[in-house]
Amino acid sequence: MEQIITSLLDTDLYKFNMNQVIFHKHTDLNAVYYFKCRNEGVVFTKEMVDEINRQTDLLCDLRFQKEELDYLRSIRFIKPDYVEFLRLWHPIRDYVDISLSEENGLEIKVEGPMFSAMQFEIYLLAIVNEVYFRMRYDYEELLVSARKKLNEKFDRILSGEYTFPVWAEFGTRRRLSRAWQEEVIKSFIDFGNAHPTANCKMTGTSNVYFAYRYNLTPIGTYAHEFVQMYQGIPSIPLAYTNHYALKDWFNEYQGDNGIALTDTITTDLFLKDFDYLNTCCYAGVRHDSGDPYDWGEKMLSHYAEKKIDARTKTLLFSDSLDFTKCSEIYAAFAERCKVSFGVGTWVTNDTNADPLNIVIKLQYVNGRPVAKLSDVPGKTMCRDTDYEEYLRRSVLFRLNND
C-alpha cells in the first residue's frame, strides 16, 4: 500500500488553531487519547493492524516543508512564532501504541505532551479508514459506487433538489482514501466552475493540504478536546471550563477565527458562559449533536435575549449531514441568520459499504480524567464512570443554581 499521509498539512485546520493556543498558554499539559469504533461488529485483522503501524511509522518520518510553512504563515490568524515551532516539530512515534485486542478490535492510545499528542488524531483516523477499506473490500468496486453516488449528487443539484447555496468539505477523518477525497474536491471545483449559478457551491475545506493545493479557504475553529482540556487544570471549576476556553480563544485570536462549539458539556451550560460580550465578539456557533432545529431555535432565542441581530451571526451545522438535511435546515433558518454547513462522510466516504464511525478522543489531562457530555448520550465518551457522574452533577448544579 502506498504511503497514506504524505504531508503534515494533510489534517484539519482546527488542529493548528487549537495547537497554537496550547503552544502559547498550556505547554505544561500532558494528554492521553484513545480510539473508539462506534460501529457494531467491525473486525480488524492482524494484517490491517500491521499496516496501520507501518503507515504510522511513515507518518512520523515526515517534516514540514518550507512551502508548507510559508502557506501556514499566510493564514491571517496563524502567528510567526507558532510557525517557527512547527519548523522544529514532528510526530514522535513513541507517543503512539497501536494493537489488536483479543476480540479483534483496534486499540490505539496516544500519550504525550498535549501540544504534540493532539496532532495525531486526524492523521491516524485517515490512516485507519484507508487501510480498513482497502483491505476489507474490493477498493476498485468501492470507487465505482462512490463515483456513481457523486454523479447523482451533481444531478440532484442541477435538478434543484438541493436548495442551500454553500457548504464546506469536512471529510478528512472518515475519508475512503486520500486519493478519493482529492477527487471529490476537484470534482466539486470543476462542477462549480462549469455551473456558476447552481446551488451547493463548495466554498472551502477543513483539510489544510487540499486548501493549499487548490487555493481553497481553509475552514475550522476548535473541537471538543479544546474545552475538555480545561477539566484537567485543577484551578478551574469543572462547570466553568467553557468560560476559560472562550476567554483563552478570544485572547489568542481577538475576535477573528470565532465560531464557538457549544456542546462539549451541553449547550445549556455553554450558554451560561456565552455572555453578552462573547455573543457579540464571536461570529457564530457550531452544532455537532442533538436535534439541529431545537438547537437552532435555542441559539436564536439566545441572540434575541441579548438583543443582538441574529442576521449578523452564523449557525454552522456539522453533525452527520447530507445535502437533503442541509436543504431542510437551510429552509428553517436562512431568513433569520447566516447558515453554514460542514459536510464530511457523505461526500468523502459515500459508497456501497457502510462507513466507519471512528473517533480518537481526549480522555486524560495531567493524569486527571476528562469527558465530553454532548447533547445526545451516544456521543459521550469517558473511561472513568465515577468522574463522568461527578462532571454531570457539577453541570446540573450550576444549571440549577447559577
ABEGO torsion letter per residue (X at the ends): XBBABABAABBBAAAAAAAAAAAAAAAABBBBBBBBBABBGBBBBAAAAAAAAAAAAAAAABBBBAAAAAAAAABAABBAAAAAAAAABBBBAAABBBBBBAAGBBBBBBBEBAAAAAAAAAAAAAAAAAAAAAAABBAAAAAAAAAAAAAAAAAAAAAGABABABBBBAAAAABABAAAAAAAAAAAAAAAAABAABBGBBAEBABAAAAAAAGBBBBEBBBAAAAAAAAABAABBAAAAAAAAAAAAAAAAGGBGBBBBAAABEAAAAAAABBAAAAAABAEBBBABEBAAAAAAAAAAAAAAAGBBAAABBBBBABGBBAAAAAAAAAAAAAABBBBBBBBAAAAABBABBBBBBBBBBABBGGBBBBBBBABAAABBBABAAAAAAAAAAAAAAAAAX
